[in-house]
């Protein structure tokens, strides 16, 4: 709250007295990008979800500048976030949206109703020496990277006045902006937007929120497929964190980028559309006689999806154990998997055609 108070008082006074020059503007955006991506790319997708593997330079960068965001250590952050995914919309969810916007946005930090739960879900991170080092020195890193560093850069550039400006703009104001960008994910991303992949929880996809959260706005997808390194899975969706991870992989600084198969994504979308159609039939908005067409298409799809999952698992196991499988057997399993995938695509196409046909007659 101190940073917010300073941003609302001292920052306007400084701007009124001295204005803002190109140096202060660039420094603000550089620190905002460094700390923002350290949270979304580092704290979130790497440490909390292990959606990819980062090399040591990337880990060190995100741990230092993640600390500069004043959002706690990566260990604490990941523990809270994993608990959120496990208990979303339940009482044990740290930022449960059902308790209101203010609670989900920042109230859960200001007024914790329960004692700090044990960090019993981050054993993997406790084994990481860099993560443990950051957790041990988090307070020092908070101030050194978040406030002292921009102030020092400002002083070197233009003396005391530039140092003050850098402290207020690239330090204090930037901290507030990045923090609320993160808080938007916990609050607005559980309130605004649609749920194309699952309506089982409150998480929503919002392209508007993606603009303010470094691509984290596609939150319904994330909650359905939390280990995918992408949030904006469609090519046109704004997800600079995804693009940054991809670029790091091309530079040899990231590996093991986890992706959900396109077929699974389409099946999740279809399952949600099917649920909505079933609801429309129950409410009388779609004639009951069309229900048989819908069920037939859905049963064909389920059969094809099950066969695809089986063939995919068989081929994956055989590929991992090449010594135990002959080359001919591998080719045979691959053909069976490709056939199952082709059948699944046909079943998906048939379901979409049936879906469109029913909607056009509704």
RANOR-V508131 format. One record per run of one state. SS is the DSSP state (hx for helix, st for strand, lp for the rest). FROM is the first residue (numbers start at 0). TO is the last residue. Records with the same first field share a line. If there is no record, write none. Layout:
SS->FROM-TO ; FROM-TO
This chain:
lp->0-0 ; 18-20 ; 48-51 ; 54-54 ; 67-72 ; 86-95 ; 99-99 ; 110-121 ; 126-127 ; 136-136 ; 186-186 ; 190-192 ; 194-203 ; 205-205 ; 212-216 ; 224-238 ; 250-252 ; 255-260 ; 282-286 ; 320-320 ; 324-325 ; 361-361
hx->1-17 ; 21-47 ; 55-66 ; 73-85 ; 96-98 ; 100-109 ; 122-125 ; 128-135 ; 137-185 ; 187-189 ; 206-211 ; 218-223 ; 239-249 ; 261-281 ; 287-319 ; 321-323 ; 326-360
st->52-53 ; 193-193 ; 204-204 ; 217-217 ; 253-254
